[in-house]
Amino acid sequence: MRFDAFDFNLPRELIAQQPANPRDSARLLFVGTECQDRHVSDLPELLEPGDLLVVNETRVMPVRLSGRRGEASISVTLHTDLGNRCWLAFAKPGRRLRIGDRIDFAEDFSAEVVEKREQGDVALDFDMPERDFARGLESYGAMPLPPYIRRDEGADPKDQDRYQTMFAAKDGAVAAPTAGLHFTPALLDCLNARGVGLARVTLHVGIGTFLPVKVDNLADHRMHSEFGSVDAETAALVNITRKSGGRIVAVGTTCVRLLESAVDKNGIVHPYHQETDLFITPGWKFRAVDLMMTNFHLPKSTLFVLVSSFAGGRRMQDAYRHAIDEEYRFYSYGDACLLAPETISR
């Protein structure tokens, strides 16, 4: 199957540049037997007592840095932790960098170029203790907003909070699990009062979020690996919920991919602590997820392929046309949808 089958035309003015305020005031398109226009704050009305929300508690690191190599300005986005404070990074301009060059981000925060790769990224060695490195990122780094969110006047300090979910607890992501951006303490209180449970997993969103698809056929695409973790408590809670008739509501495609990586052929979710490069395409039999809450995704993207695999390609094309006609806001800071599956396979 070709990626062209997952294309659509999106007016640029529908790409959200700022999030909704308050967060749960964002619109929510419920895609069930028909499309319903709701708001995220309506989520308790759409779920049932005994359902279980699964959220991603990864924390986005402020990995976008501005530095200098001599007199030249260098923009760096760290994207893969190689260990011992050595990171792969995108650098602009990167071609002029040489192994041994030092990039200064502040008087007390710098890195040495130790490798250049054929794909264009570089390996940077921050030769300092972990505590100093973490302090440097927090002091001098900015959130790695995706390129379709424009900040022409430079980084906005408000994004340090806005591009982080309320569940963020474990450092490791270089992009936000954006469906989680819509939640507030007040919304969680309402869901709890409704009898909806909450479970947490971790999947550190990585490099794949930044990279465009460069192949024509789905079968030729290879996902970048991302580290995921499902602890024993969460696995047991998911299994108990499904056994008792409750539904598993995955908040975001990251939770979907992780749960579907951790489930066996009998529908039992097991503890999971490893990398996953799962690419969900049409024909995938979902065994761990009953409903999916997610943002609106880019055309011809692996994420739009995933939601189409879950809810049906024709249904999602119809739903996105409806969202465009009704001027929903798209992408990371945009609105959300709640998807029921086209078929349920357990």
C-alpha positions, 0 to 999 in steps of 0.5 A, spaced: 500 500 500 502 507 498 502 512 502 499 516 497 492 513 500 493 517 506 494 524 503 489 529 504 489 537 503 489 541 509 489 549 509 495 552 512 491 556 517 488 550 520 495 549 523 495 551 530 500 556 533 498 556 540 494 551 544 487 552 547 486 555 554 484 552 558 487 546 555 480 542 556 477 547 552 479 544 546 474 541 541 474 534 541 471 530 534 468 523 537 468 518 531 463 513 532 458 511 528 457 518 526 461 524 527 460 528 533 462 535 535 464 536 542 470 538 547 475 535 551 471 537 557 466 532 555 470 526 555 467 524 562 460 524 558 463 519 552 466 514 557 463 509 562 464 507 569 470 502 569 473 504 563 481 505 564 485 511 561 492 510 559 497 516 559 504 517 557 508 520 563 514 521 558 517 528 559 520 533 554 527 535 555 529 542 552 533 540 547 534 545 542 540 549 543 543 556 540 551 556 540 557 559 537 563 555 534 568 561 534 564 567 530 559 562 527 552 561 530 550 554 530 543 551 532 542 544 535 537 540 536 539 533 540 535 527 538 538 521 541 541 520 547 548 515 546 549 515 554 555 518 558 552 525 556 553 524 548 548 525 544 546 525 536 543 532 534 541 536 528 545 542 527 544 548 522 549 549 519 552 542 520 556 541 514 561 546 516 562 542 523 568 538 523 570 533 528 574 536 534 570 543 533 567 545 540 560 549 540 559 554 546 552 554 548 554 558 554 560 560 558 559 554 562 556 549 557 559 546 551 560 540 547 565 537 542 563 534 535 566 527 536 562 524 530 559 526 523 554 521 520 552 520 513 545 522 514 547 529 516 547 529 524 553 529 528 555 526 535 556 531 541 560 530 547 558 534 553 564 532 557 561 534 564 557 530 570 550 529 569 547 534 574 551 539 570 548 537 563 541 537 566 542 544 569 545 546 562 539 544 558 534 547 563 538 553 563 539 554 556 535 549 552 528 551 549 523 546 547 523 542 541 517 545 537 515 541 531 517 546 525 510 547 523 509 551 529 512 558 528 516 562 533 519 567 528 521 572 534 525 566 537 523 561 543 517 563 547 518 561 554 511 560 555 512 553 551 516 550 556 510 549 560 505 549 554 509 543 550 509 539 557 503 534 559 501 534 566 503 527 566 510 529 565 515 525 570 520 521 566 525 525 562 527 522 555 522 525 550 524 530 544 517 531 542 511 531 546 505 526 546 500 531 544 494 528 546 496 528 553 496 536 552 489 537 553 488 534 560 487 538 566 487 537 574 479 539 573 478 534 568 481 528 571 477 530 577 471 529 573 473 523 570 475 520 577 468 521 579 465 518 573 469 512 575 474 512 569 481 509 572 488 512 570 494 508 568 501 510 566 506 508 561 512 511 558 514 512 551 520 517 550 518 520 543 524 520 539 527 522 532 521 519 528 517 525 530 521 530 526 523 526 520 518 526 513 516 519 510 521 518 504 518 512 501 512 511 497 510 504 500 508 502 507 512 496 506 519 500 505 518 504 511 522 503 517 520 506 524 525 509 529 526 505 535 523 509 541 524 506 549 518 504 552 516 501 559 509 498 562 510 496 569 507 490 572 502 494 576 499 498 569 499 491 565 495 488 571 490 494 571 489 493 563 488 486 564 483 486 570 479 492 566 478 488 560 476 482 563 471 486 567 468 489 561 471 496 561 475 499 555 482 501 555 482 508 552 489 510 550 491 517 550 495 518 544 498 514 539 504 513 543 500 509 548 497 505 542 504 503 540 506 501 546 500 497 549 500 493 542 508 492 543 506 489 550 500 485 548 500 477 546 496 474 541 491 472 547 490 479 549 494 479 555 498 485 556 505 484 559 510 488 563 515 491 557 521 495 558 525 495 551 525 499 545 519 498 540 519 500 532 512 497 531 509 500 525 501 499 525 498 499 518 492 496 515 490 489 517 493 490 524 489 486 529 488 491 535 488 486 542 490 492 547 486 498 545 479 499 545 478 507 544 484 512 542 484 519 543 489 523 539 490 529 535 489 531 528 495 528 524 499 530 518 497 527 511 502 521 509 504 520 516 505 514 519 501 517 525 495 518 520 496 511 517 496 508 525 489 512 526 486 509 519 488 502 521 484 503 527 478 507 525 478 505 518 481 509 512 474 511 509 472 513 516 478 517 517 478 521 511 471 523 512 472 525 519 478 529 517 474 532 511 469 534 517 474 537 521 477 541 516 470 544 514 468 545 521 475 549 522 478 544 527 485 546 529 490 541 527 497 538 529 501 538 536 497 545 539 491 543 535 484 539 537 483 532 539 479 526 536 476 520 540 476 514 535 472 508 536 475 502 532 472 500 525 472 493 528 474 490 535 479 484 535 481 481 541 
